[in-house]
Structure formats: structure tokens, C-alpha cells
Amino acid sequence: MKIVFNGCTNVSDGYGEIMHQLARAVAVEHEVAIIPNMTWHSMQFMKPDITAMMNRKIKDADFELFIFYPNESHTSRFRCGILSMWEGSDLPTPWIKSFNRFSNIFVPSQFVGEVLKNSGVTGNIYLLPLGIDTNLYKTKERTMPKRPFRFLSVGKMEPRKNADVLVRAFQNEFVKDDVELWIKTREKFVSGPVLQAAKNDRRIKLIEKTMTEEDLVKLYYECDCFVYPSRGEGFSFPPRNAIATGMPTIVTGWSALNEIEGAVKVPPSGFSPMHPCGFSFGEEQGILMADVNSNTLGIVMRDVYDRYDGYVSWTLKNRQIPLWSDSAEAFISAVRSML
């Protein structure tokens, strides 16, 4: 088959990671071309095989898949669909209208599929679980370290990632223990309270820079427990990558995070409106996300610390690691059903 992928090509973003990995996996058995959406494009960390697909032209494609936000300008000469996601309880009105321009919609989690259906999206919705790059994120043998124990959180630390709640949980629960909290984010994405806490507490290490995937893997290997108390996710690679390395991982027990096998779930303490942002369109009061109690989170972090070797074993026993080849197979099967 001839497939065109159109969308985000910045590999440092989740959508860009999907673009690179899914296109690469589909290209094993099919002819693939990539059209970058210049709104979110970067040549940084671009691999040669992806560059080659960007330079390829396909005149008569069987299918074109847009991988980006639905409210972007998407036009196609071919049969097409979109792969996108959402993090809250309901879609804002502009996104409902944008999704309803598509007959075929791919979602990376059951959570997103239910939100779209319940919000009034009328297209055919296909579940497309995404993969993990197991060539990079390999299992590491883990045991309680002799150095300071390290909690790790990785992500673009915008408000819904709850980095301030994580810092409070850490500082309230671990006062005299030989424990550190490492927070890796992009440049200029750390809130004032988190910055202030890092200045006053030498145990909190902020890493504010964009890394290669290879450097990210090294960071995962240097730490012991991954913590991700996000208010809502449509999929989320960081905790899944952590589990692939065998690291005990704590997540919020709601949204797509609740679907991660082998993760320790912190139940929401309630729900409240999402933080206003460019995607809330003034409708944030009707879009709920999970609240995480810092005391509850701290108790779970403490339990992982106190019983670390047991949690390592539990993670390895209960995790599931989907491959990108599985994603490619599911995608092609769905496309064939449309033709």
C-alpha cells in the first residue's frame, strides 16, 4: 500500500514521536511518504530514514493520515483520517466540529475514544495503541541503590502535569531520608513554586533542556522510581518508557494513564476544571481533569521507597510493552477495512 503521513515532525513532541515511529514501522512493508506540518516541524534529532520519507512524493496514495490537532487546516486529495487525542472529560466545541470533518479517526487509548463518542464526534473511531521503542528503552536490572534514591518525572511541565503537587508530596513525605527528586522538562516550562522549591532544596534537581532519546534513556537508567501525577493524558510516552526499563512507575489512576499495565495508580481525590490554555477555548469550566492529593501521592511514593525490590518485581510481572510493529499492523488493518 501507499501511505502518506502528514503532521508534526518535531520528534521532541509526542505527536512527532508518533509520526516518526509509526511511519518507520509502516515503511517496513509499505511505501511511505511524510508531509511535515510546518507549525510543529524541526530537523533537530531527525534520522536519515525519516528525511528520506519527507523527500519522497506519492501521487496516488491509498490513504493519508494526519497526526496532529484536529483544528489545524487539513486537506487531502486521498482517502484520509486523523490520529489525535485529548486529555479532559469533554471536548471543547471547536474540536468537536474539527473532528467531525473526518470520517475516520484513530485514537491511542480507550479513554480518548470514549471522550470523543460522548462529546458528539460522529466519525468511525479506531483504537490504535501506540508502541514503545524497545531498541532504546531496554530493561535494566534494578535494586535498592546505595547512592541516594531518585524519583524521576519527565515531561513538558505545563500546569496539568502537576509538578507542584509532586514537589509538595516529596517534601512533605521525605524530610530526613536520603532521597532526591529529579524533574526533567523543556526550557521555560517550570512554574514559580517549583523553581523556588528547587532553589531552596538541594535534593530537587531540575533539568531544563531538550534531550536526545539516547540521553533520555540514560536518565531513566540513573533513577529508581518514575512519578507522573498528571491531571489527564490522552496517551503519554514517559511513564510507558519508564516501565519498559523496568522502573516502578506511579501515575494518576484516571484518563489514559489508568490503562497502563504495570503502573501503580494513585486514585483521584476529585475532579475540577482544566487550567485555561490555548485549547480550552473559554470552555474550561465544563472540561474536568483529575485532582491529585499531595499527601496521598506522598504515601504511595513512600511505599515504593520502603518496599522497592518488591515493586520492581511487581512491575516486571504486570507490565505490557506494545511494539510499534503492532501499531503498524493495526493501522494497516484498519485502512484496508476502509478501502
N, C-alpha and C positions, 0 to 999 in steps of 0.2 A: 504494500500500500504506500501511497504518497501522502505524507502528513506535514502540515505547516504548523509550527508553534509561533504564537505572536504574543508578546508581552514583556514583562520585567526581565531584564538580563543582568541586573546587579546581583552577583552571587552572594553579597553580604546581607541581602534581604531574603526573607522566607520565600517570597514569590520567585525571586531569582534562583534560589536553590532548587525549587520545584522545576523551573524551566530547564536548568542545566541537567539535572539528574534524570528527569522524565524523558527529555529529548534524547539524551545519551542512551538510555535504556531502550527506547523505541527504535533507535537507529541501528540496533544490533541486527534487526531483521527487516527493516523498512527504510524507505527513502525519506529523509527528514530535512526540512529547511527551517530556519529561525528568522523571524522578523522582529527586531528589537523595538519596543515602545520607548521612544527617547525620553519620556517623562521619568523613567526609572531605569536608566541604562548606564553601565560602567564597564570599561575594559579592564579594570583592576582585577587581578586574580583570574582572568579569563584563560581557559585552557584551549590549546590549539584545535581540538576536535570541535569545540563549540564555535570558534571563529570560522572554521570551515563550513559549518552548517549555516552560519549567518551570511556567508558569501554564496551559498547555493540558491538557485532560483528554480522554483517548481511552477510550471504553467497550469497543469491540470491536477490539482491536489484532490485526494479523496475526502479530506477533512482538514479543517483549520481549528485549532484550539487556542483560545485567548486565555492567558494566565495572568490575571490582574484584577483590579477593582472593576465591578460591572458598570460604574458610571463613567468610565473612560469612553472615548469615541471608538467604537468597534464596528468596522465594516468589513465584509468579506465577499469574495466572488465565489466561494465554495460553500458546501455544507459545513456548518460550524457549530461550535459550542463554547462554553466558558468554564474555567475552573477558578473558583473564588471561594471566599469564606467570610464568616462573621463571628464576632465574639460575645454578643449580648443576647438577651432573651428575645428580642424582636428586631426586625429590620426597620430602618428609617424609610419613610415613604419614597424618597428619590431612589433608593436602592431596590425597592420592590418594583418600581417602574423600569429600572435599568435591567434587572434580572428578567423581567417579562418580555424583553426584546429577544430573548434566546429561547429556542425550543429545547435545547439540550444543555444541561447544567451538571457539572461534576463538582462534588463536594468531598473534602478529605476526611470527614467524620460524620457519624450518625447525628451528633448534636447539630451540626450545621444544616444537615438535611431536614431535620425536624423544625428548626427555626424558619427555614425558607418556606416549608409547607404551611406552617401555622401562620406565617405572615402574609400569605396570599400569592406566593410565587406559583405560576401555573405550568411551567415547562417540565419536561421529563428530567428527573433528578437521578443521577447515577452516583453511587458511593465509590470513591476511588481512594482507598487507603494509600498513603504515601510511604516511601521506603526509607531505609537508613543505609548510609554508605558504610558497609561493614568492612570495606577495604581500608577505611580510615579509622572508624570507631570500633576497635577490637577490644575484646575482653581482657582486662588486666586483673591479675591476682591481687586481692585486697585483704588486708588485715589491719587491726588497730595499730596506727603508726606510733613510732617512738618520738617523732617530732610533734609539734602542736597539731591537733586535729583541725582539719579545714573544711568548713562548709563553703559551698560554691553556688553562686547564682549567675546565670548568663542570659543576656537579652538586652533589647533596646529599652532602657528603664524609664519608659513613659509612665504616667500615673497608674494605669491599670495593672502594671506589673507588681505593684505593692512593695517596692523596695523599702519604703519607710516602715511598713509593718514588719518586714523581715528584720530590719535593724533593731526595732523595738523588742521583737521576740528574742533575738540573740543577746542583746544587752541585759534584758530582764532575767533571762534564764541562766546565762553563763557569766557569773561575776568573778569567780576566782579560778575557774577551770582554765587549763592550758589549751584554749580553743581560739580559732581565728575564723573570720567571715570574709571571703573574697567575693567581690561583686565586679563582674566584667560587663561593661556596657560600651556603647559607642560614644564618641565625643559629644559633649554638651547634652547628655540625656540623664543627668543625675540631679535630683531635687535638692533644694537648700538644706532641709533637715538631714538628708543622707550625707551630704558633703560635710556638714558640721559635725556629725557623729564620727565620720572618718578622721577629721582633724583632731578630735578630742580623744579618740580611742585607737591606740596603735594596733589593736587586734583586727581592725576593719581595714581591708586593703581594697582600694578602688583601682580598677584597670579601665581607663577610658580611652580605648583605641580600637580600630578595626583590625582584625587579625585574619591571617590565612586559616583555612581549615586545619592545616597541619599544626599550626601554633595553638589552635583551639583544643585539638586533641591532647597536646602536651599539658595544657591547663587542666583538662579533665583528669589526666593521669596524676597530676600533682595534688589533687584534692580528694576528699573522702566521702562527702555526702552532698548531694545536689538538692537545693531547696528552691521551689518555684511557686510562691503563693499568689499567682496571677488571679485577677478578678474574673477573667474569661479568656478563652482561647478557641480558635477555630480548628487548630491542629497543634502546632508548636513543636519545633525540632529539638530545642535544647534539652528538655527532660528526657526525650526519647534517645537522644545521642548519649546522655549520661548513663541510662540503663543499658545501652549497648556495650558500654565499657565495664559493666558490672557494678556501677556505683549505686548504692542505695539512694533513692530519689523520693523527695517529698513534694507533693503537688496539692493544689486545691481540688477537692472532690466535687467538681462541677465543670460544666462545658466539656470540650473535647479532652481536657486533662483527665476527666473521670473515666475515660475509655482506655487509658494507658495501663496495660497489664504489667504488673511488677512494680508499680509505683505505690508509695504509701500515701493515702488520701487523708487530707485534713478537711473535715466537713465544714461547709459554710456556716457562719454564725447568723446569717441573714442575707438579704438582698437589698440593694439600693441603686439609684440611678447611676449610669455610667458617667465618667468625667466628660465634660464638654470637649469636643475636639472637631476636627475638620470633617469627620464622618457622621457626627451626630445630627447635623442639620437643624439644630434647635429643638430636636425631639428627644433629648437625653432623659427627660423626666419619665418617659414611657419605656425606656430601654434599661432593663435591670442587669446588674452583674453581682457576683458573689462578694460578700464581705468575709474577711478572714480575721478572727480574733487573735491578737498577737500572743496572748497567754496560752491559748490552745496550741498555736503553732510552736511556741517555745517548748511546751511539754512533749510534743511529738519529736522535735529536734533533740531534746534531752534523752528520750527513749532510744533513738537511733544511736546516739553517742554512748549511752550506757550499755547497750546490747549490740554493739556494732557487728561483730562477727556473725551473729545470728541473722541480722538484717542483710548482710552480704549474701549469705546462703539463701535466704528467702527471695531476694531479688533475682538471683540466678535461676532459681527453681520456677518462678512465676512469670518471668518476662517473656515477651514475644517480640521478635525482631523481624519485621517485614522487609523484604528486599525490593529494590527498585525494579528488578525484573518482574516481580509480581505485579507491581503497579502498571508496568508497560503492558503486561498480558491482559489485565483487567480493562485498561483503556482501549486497546485494540479490539477486544471482545465487544465492548460497548459500541464502538464505532461501527463494527461490522453489523451489529443488530439494527443500526440506523439506515444502512445502505440498501 
